[in-house]
Amino acid sequence: MKSLNFKALTLAVCTGAALSLAACGSDHDDNNTTNTAPASTETIKGTAATGKPFAGKVIVKNKEGKESKAVDIKADGSFEVAAPKGGPYLIKAYNDKTGDQAVTLYSYSADAKTQVNVNQLTTQAVFAANGQANLDTLYKDWDKQNTVVTSAKIEDAAKKVAANLNSEFAAVSIDAKKLNIFSYEFKANGSGFDAVLDKVQISGFGNCNVSSCSVKYVINGREFAWNYQISTNGYSWVIDNNNGGGFGGNYNLKVTTSVNGFGTTVDIKGVDKPANQQEFCGDADVKEQLPSGYVLNSCSFSGNTGNIAATVSANGFSVSYSVKYEYTPA
């Protein structure tokens, strides 16, 4: 069997682990290249654009509240930040203007293992996950609030963004039900995902009093009533090769991770399927994605379904941890 795609599994299982646990096993990549960055930092790459590339700087805080140096966003919207190691990260893009011209955008990265977008949609998702409260305060107090604004809340809020904008994404042939707004790779050229950003204006994140913020939503020039309770039934985050395709395999994989009964689901396109239980349970890539401090209780594979059950010691207590792998022909 070909090795299960390492990067895909890292993203899938670590996304689930981030519900309440810290780091996953390995930091190496598909090519086994050596990370030349200092051990105290992680490189976060991404795109900051609201349709047009965002003109300004990006700065990042890690879970301990340690802050990176601010870096300039390039002309095409891309950026690269050496962030103090330790996710989850809160990412801020801002310009140097004042008054009505001042703009600040936010985003989130659980573990710096994939590129991250910073735009009005990611800002909306962080805003919703933060209980529609002041994002400047969230950034200031990130070391205290990152256990409240969890990966699970971010994911739920991101799905609600996709659901609210389902029609706009459908118009550019993007399936909103399979969209991760935080990592969907695009270019700020006015087409596809970027065309949706051009049509959607969200403002007022900084217009806050003690208890609430007054945010305005405009789509295609018309005010839009944002639905914070919209159904996300059938919506899931999809991991692909960043060009909309798979990783060269003949199966699609659904990974459901549960921590103490609370779970999240990630879909991965185009992976290889293990031939039997020995190949599944013996694959190093599977084991390396389990969080540190795990004790493997059981591992099984039959037909198109694999199951791993473990107990994980984290933060001084033990939690029940399970991962279900479901393969379907691509």
Secondary structure, DSSP 8 states (H G I E B T S, - for coil): -----HHHHHHHHHHHHTTT---BS----TT-----S-TTEEEEEEEEBSSSB--SEEEEE-TT--B---EE--TTSEEEEEEES-S-EEEEEE-S--GGG--EEEEEESSS-S-EEESHHHHHHHHHHTTS--HHHHHHTHHHHTTTS-HHHHHHHHHHHHHHTHHHHHHTT--GGG--TTT----SSSSTHHHHHHHEEEE-TT-B-SS-B--EEEETTEE----TT---TT--EEE--SSSS-SS-SEEEEEEEEETTEEEEEEEEEE---SSHHHHHH-HHHHHTSBTTEEEEEEEEETTEEEEEEEEEETTEEEEEEEEEEEEE-
